[in-house]
Amino acid sequence: MQTPLLSPHVLIAGGGIGGLSAGIACAQKGLTVRLYERSTPVGDVGAGIQLGPNVTRILDAWGVLPRLAQQACEPERLVARAMASGRVLGEVPLRGRAREKYGAPYVTVHRGDLHAALFSHLGALADSADVFVHAGTAVTGLVQASTDDVGLQLDNGQIVQGDAVVGADGLWSAVRGLAWNDGSPTATGHVAYRASVAMGDLPKALRAMDVTVWLGPRAHVVHYPIRGGQTMNIVVIAEGVPVVDRESWENRVRSQTVHEALGTCCAALSELMAAVPMASASGDSGWRAWQLFDRAPVQSGDALVRDRVVLLGDAAHPMRPYLAQGAAMAIEDAQGLSYALAGDVSGVTQRLSNYADTRWQRCARVQATARRNGDVFHASGLTRLGRDAAMWAMGRRLMDPAWLYGYAM
Ligand SMILES: Cc1cc2nc3c(=O)[nH]c(=O)nc-3n(C[C@H](O)[C@H](O)[C@H](O)COP(=O)(O)OP(=O)(O)OC[C@H]3O[C@@H](n4cnc5c(N)ncnc54)[C@H](O)[C@@H]3O)c2cc1C
């Protein structure tokens, strides 16, 4: 009698949204998972995150969405407004419509809550699957990366062997550097400032359960509810402003810097901005800044796979946040990878290559659309007039991209 072949043994570098998702998807397909995350405890910083139906559908299938029931919000509408006049440029219903049209909700959630839900779900899977998460362990090298073998060098001196290495270690990916050595991501010249305000501290008129986007020349603002509707998450993105420590998401900045970056605002937006504490007793404004980087859209499957090493999420295709799909693509990648690897250890390199073939064009399209959206959001002069007219005429179609949300894996 033949011994059955073992399922692939997957080594994941990075325990952010993409790495944890890959761990869950692969474990649910019966693969052996070893995940290495440099931080201790495995945690997450940052602001809110929007999750379209293309990704809530996957989170639901994994059993993660119910874990977010208390914290996730389902906004009523997506509304685009002009920053200077406050005029509504276009709107599209979200709640109800997303479920009806795409079979899954559109939700907004704090990144920390999403991260915690993924982490606890992976932990629960470890009871029945062969999964181990090594926190406080950085990946420092790739060993024997070839068609036959692959392994990781860890900062504790250990070398671990597996059938596939997944580089889910984010924008400044060590795995990408080691296997592709193709340079650093590009600074976009855009800076994101984020703050959150207790909903009760906002003027009543601003407590909407909507995703609102305010568009102005060289800047825009997005805000939406998180934490079960108790908190409003606010992100300001501006061009041509002072840059900050490139790897940190926690650079402190003065309120005045953010207000100056934004320029002229209508009364309603000024009120929202004024609701962020100017300074606490410690002098901290409540605003945090981080620089935005991206890479050109991926050109082929070779950008995602090399022998037994694959990339996913920001390590593979970092993008501007103007389509709110970076984490979503990491989660889709994770699902795609698990489909490709499900089964036994035979033909792993071919199956990793299939993963790359099925993912690269979609990720490239999302990267390119995000870049284009940035230009459209920040338009001035005649381009702005054209944008406003188009939003008026075709707002629903532009703000509800079926190719993106209706994608089924
Ligand atoms: C302003 C802004 C708003 C955004 N809004 C949205 C949104 O609304 N919706 C959306 O879908 N996306 C959004 N994104 C994008 C999203 O945040 C990212 O695309 C997503 O977090 C990428 O996940 P990741 O797991 O690939 O990388 P990361 O989240 O960066 O995780 C990488 C992990 O790897 C670990 N790591 C790094 N190096 C090593 C190493 N050598 N060894 C071990 N571990 C290592 C890190 O500690 C980290 O935990 C936004 C981004 C920005 C900047």
PDBQT file of the ligand as one rigid body, heavy atoms in Angstrom, charges set to zero:
ROOT
HETATM    1  C1  LIG A 501      -4.105  55.616   4.879  1.00  0.00    +0.000 C 
HETATM    2  C2  LIG A 501      -4.380  54.183   4.512  1.00  0.00    +0.000 A 
HETATM    3  C3  LIG A 501      -5.683  53.731   4.472  1.00  0.00    +0.000 A 
HETATM    4  C4  LIG A 501      -5.964  52.416   4.074  1.00  0.00    +0.000 A 
HETATM    5  N1  LIG A 501      -7.259  52.027   3.999  1.00  0.00    +0.000 NA
HETATM    6  C5  LIG A 501      -7.537  50.781   3.562  1.00  0.00    +0.000 A 
HETATM    7  C6  LIG A 501      -8.893  50.353   3.450  1.00  0.00    +0.000 A 
HETATM    8  O1  LIG A 501      -9.828  51.097   3.773  1.00  0.00    +0.000 OA
HETATM    9  N2  LIG A 501      -9.141  49.085   2.980  1.00  0.00    +0.000 N 
HETATM   10  C7  LIG A 501      -8.136  48.236   2.629  1.00  0.00    +0.000 A 
HETATM   11  O2  LIG A 501      -8.420  47.102   2.202  1.00  0.00    +0.000 OA
HETATM   12  N3  LIG A 501      -6.829  48.621   2.738  1.00  0.00    +0.000 NA
HETATM   13  C8  LIG A 501      -6.510  49.852   3.192  1.00  0.00    +0.000 A 
HETATM   14  N4  LIG A 501      -5.218  50.241   3.312  1.00  0.00    +0.000 N 
HETATM   15  C9  LIG A 501      -4.136  49.306   2.914  1.00  0.00    +0.000 C 
HETATM   16  C10 LIG A 501      -3.825  48.291   3.985  1.00  0.00    +0.000 C 
HETATM   17  O3  LIG A 501      -3.575  48.929   5.204  1.00  0.00    +0.000 OA
HETATM   18  C11 LIG A 501      -2.598  47.446   3.592  1.00  0.00    +0.000 C 
HETATM   19  O4  LIG A 501      -2.672  47.116   2.229  1.00  0.00    +0.000 OA
HETATM   20  C12 LIG A 501      -2.558  46.154   4.408  1.00  0.00    +0.000 C 
HETATM   21  O5  LIG A 501      -2.377  46.450   5.760  1.00  0.00    +0.000 OA
HETATM   22  C13 LIG A 501      -1.422  45.250   3.923  1.00  0.00    +0.000 C 
HETATM   23  O6  LIG A 501      -1.366  44.103   4.755  1.00  0.00    +0.000 OA
HETATM   24  P1  LIG A 501      -0.066  43.199   4.750  1.00  0.00    +0.000 P 
HETATM   25  O7  LIG A 501      -0.356  42.082   5.698  1.00  0.00    +0.000 OA
HETATM   26  O8  LIG A 501       0.341  42.881   3.365  1.00  0.00    +0.000 OA
HETATM   27  O9  LIG A 501       1.101  44.122   5.333  1.00  0.00    +0.000 OA
HETATM   28  P2  LIG A 501       1.271  44.711   6.826  1.00  0.00    +0.000 P 
HETATM   29  O10 LIG A 501      -0.043  45.071   7.398  1.00  0.00    +0.000 OA
HETATM   30  O11 LIG A 501       2.311  45.780   6.720  1.00  0.00    +0.000 OA
HETATM   31  O12 LIG A 501       1.860  43.481   7.675  1.00  0.00    +0.000 OA
HETATM   32  C14 LIG A 501       3.189  43.046   7.509  1.00  0.00    +0.000 C 
HETATM   33  C15 LIG A 501       3.585  42.323   8.799  1.00  0.00    +0.000 C 
HETATM   34  O13 LIG A 501       4.870  41.725   8.604  1.00  0.00    +0.000 OA
HETATM   35  C16 LIG A 501       5.666  41.939   9.766  1.00  0.00    +0.000 C 
HETATM   36  N5  LIG A 501       7.072  41.890   9.346  1.00  0.00    +0.000 N 
HETATM   37  C17 LIG A 501       7.754  42.788   8.599  1.00  0.00    +0.000 A 
HETATM   38  N6  LIG A 501       9.024  42.367   8.388  1.00  0.00    +0.000 NA
HETATM   39  C18 LIG A 501       9.136  41.162   9.001  1.00  0.00    +0.000 A 
HETATM   40  C19 LIG A 501      10.193  40.213   9.139  1.00  0.00    +0.000 A 
HETATM   41  N7  LIG A 501      11.407  40.419   8.588  1.00  0.00    +0.000 N 
HETATM   42  N8  LIG A 501       9.975  39.081   9.837  1.00  0.00    +0.000 NA
HETATM   43  C20 LIG A 501       8.750  38.836  10.399  1.00  0.00    +0.000 A 
HETATM   44  N9  LIG A 501       7.700  39.706  10.336  1.00  0.00    +0.000 NA
HETATM   45  C21 LIG A 501       7.902  40.845   9.623  1.00  0.00    +0.000 A 
HETATM   46  C22 LIG A 501       5.221  43.314  10.262  1.00  0.00    +0.000 C 
HETATM   47  O14 LIG A 501       5.533  43.480  11.645  1.00  0.00    +0.000 OA
HETATM   48  C23 LIG A 501       3.717  43.244  10.010  1.00  0.00    +0.000 C 
HETATM   49  O15 LIG A 501       3.019  42.692  11.091  1.00  0.00    +0.000 OA
HETATM   50  C24 LIG A 501      -4.898  51.537   3.730  1.00  0.00    +0.000 A 
HETATM   51  C25 LIG A 501      -3.571  51.972   3.815  1.00  0.00    +0.000 A 
HETATM   52  C26 LIG A 501      -3.310  53.276   4.191  1.00  0.00    +0.000 A 
HETATM   53  C27 LIG A 501      -1.877  53.727   4.268  1.00  0.00    +0.000 C 
ENDROOT
TORSDOF 0
